[in-house]
Amino acid sequence: MALGAKSKTIIMQFLTEAIVLTIIGGMLGVILGVGASLALTKVMSLPTTIAYESIGLAVFVSCLIGIVFGWYPAYKASKLQPIEALRYE
């Protein structure tokens, strides 16, 4: 805001960051889960099945959490006066 950003711009910046981070985290979780499933199949000879619906649901929930928990701090930051935001840091 000190450089002329509008509230909407600040909210979009925070939400974009939150969504990108949660997508990366969700995809890393999927990769680790699939890797662990494949490793378990190899090591213990246990048949495992990967449900693609579960992968989609996991990424969706991860994004939803990022949006919900990213929006409130974004909204709060967009309402701060520039001097208060600088003083807080």
N, C-alpha and C positions, 0 to 999 in steps of 0.2 A: 504494500500500500504506500510505503514511503517513496516508491519509484513510480507510482501512478497506476498500479494494478487495481482492477475493480474486484468486488467481492466474488463475482461469478468466476473470474479468472483464477482467483486463489483457490476456490472450492474445486474447480476442474483440475488444477495442478495437484492438489492433495489426493483427489480421487483417482487420477491417472496413476500416480505413484503407488497408491494402495492396491489398485487393480493389477498393475504390472508385478508388484511384489507377490501378491497372492497367486497369480497365475504361475509365476516361476516356482513358488513354493509348492503349489498343487502338482505341477508337472514333475518336480523332483520327488515328491511323495509317490506319484504314480510309477516313476522309473524305479525307485527303491522297492516298492511293493511288487512290481512285476519281476524285478531282479531277484528278490528274496523268494518269490514263488518258483521261479525257474531253478534257483540254487537248491531249494528244498526238494524239487523233483529229481534233480541230478544226484544229490547227496543221499537222500533217504529212499529213493525210488518210490516216492508217493506221487500218484497222479494229481495234478492240480489243474484247475480250470480258471481262466481269466475272463471275467464277465465285463464286456465293454460298457454295459449300462452302468456298472459300478464305477468304472473309470470316469465316465461322463458326469455322473452324479457327484463324485468326489471333487472334480474340477469346478463344477457349478457351485457346490457348497463353499469351496475355498474362495471363489470370486464373490459370492454373496457375503461371506464374513468380511472380506476386504472392503466391500462397499459399505456395509453397515458400520463397521468399526473405523472406517476412514472418513465417513461423512461427518460425524460429530466433531472430531478435532478440526476438520476443514471448515465447518460452519463456525466454530468457535474462533478460529484464527481469522476468518474473513470479517468478523465483527470487531476485532481489536483495533484500537487506534494505533497508528504507526509508532508513536512514542512509547506506548505501553508495550508493544511487541518488542521494541528494541531494548527497553529497560528490563523486560523479563529475561531476555537472553543474557 
